[in-house]
């Protein structure tokens, strides 16, 4: 992963963890973005009821912006374990690989059409086709429904990517709950004997321990995430399953034989510990991993305006391009 090491927010022997999490490392522009976000969130009253909450979320009315819909996007439906699964596909001008994208939203809200701008950017910079999955949401469909859907799409790509897109190079990733599902999908594939199919993983401010890490328990006043909200979301997804079950919390899983991964998270994100812990366990299991920490970044920071958002998305694009280029080279 040497080609991606020019990211100034990557932890390295020359760049300490403390230097990236220190309050002094937060730029004036990031302070301004965070202040504007706090002001906007203070003026929002979330709607009552899950259907209204879901609609508000995908319209970007809860503080986290959604990107404009890309005119390049097309839809495809494949057969899943419990019925049709919708896919949103963004194909760049030059195709060198495929990125299976799994959207966030706490397993409860969100859709696969709210990240077009970022996915288009990855396509331009890395030559990556984005395939974003519309998996089933909790609480109507608790685990393992979403995992089943994501694993089904991953298996479909293994069989059909070459014919559909002209490439067999596959990567996977997502944000927040989507990173959880991406990691669990990789474990499913590995255990099914398909572990070599996906060559890289981008895991952006993921949830890897549903029983919650210290940084979540210590959170006060952070955008989008509170201890109460996290307990509601993890409970909805887990249903009656133990929150520390490795089938839901990959931090507790055997992590051998997984692809190189980039863990990206903001220093002000309550899910910081999830990325710290998971990136270390990923490496301890014998896998390659990089950890990028963005000073002052909140949960969802890469969807906000400003230089930190641009840096976060650029870091992911560089990682995906590096992984594809190093394999090709």
HELIX and SHEET records of a PDB file:
HELIX    1   1 UNK A    2  UNK A    4  5                                   3    
HELIX    2   2 UNK A   17  UNK A   21  1                                   5    
HELIX    3   3 UNK A   23  UNK A   25  5                                   3    
HELIX    4   4 UNK A   28  UNK A   42  1                                  15    
HELIX    5   5 UNK A   50  UNK A   58  1                                   9    
HELIX    6   6 UNK A  116  UNK A  126  1                                  11    
HELIX    7   7 UNK A  145  UNK A  165  1                                  21    
HELIX    8   8 UNK A  177  UNK A  191  1                                  15    
HELIX    9   9 UNK A  214  UNK A  217  1                                   4    
HELIX   10  10 UNK A  227  UNK A  238  1                                  12    
HELIX   11  11 UNK A  250  UNK A  252  5                                   3    
HELIX   12  12 UNK A  272  UNK A  284  1                                  13    
HELIX   13  13 UNK A  301  UNK A  303  5                                   3    
HELIX   14  14 UNK A  307  UNK A  328  1                                  22    
SHEET    1   A 8 UNK A  74  UNK A  80  0                                        
SHEET    2   A 8 UNK A  83  UNK A  90 -1                                        
SHEET    3   A 8 UNK A 128  UNK A 134 -1                                        
SHEET    4   A 8 UNK A  97  UNK A 102  1                                        
SHEET    5   A 8 UNK A 170  UNK A 175  1                                        
SHEET    6   A 8 UNK A 198  UNK A 204  1                                        
SHEET    7   A 8 UNK A 260  UNK A 266  1                                        
SHEET    8   A 8 UNK A 289  UNK A 294  1                                        
END                                                                             
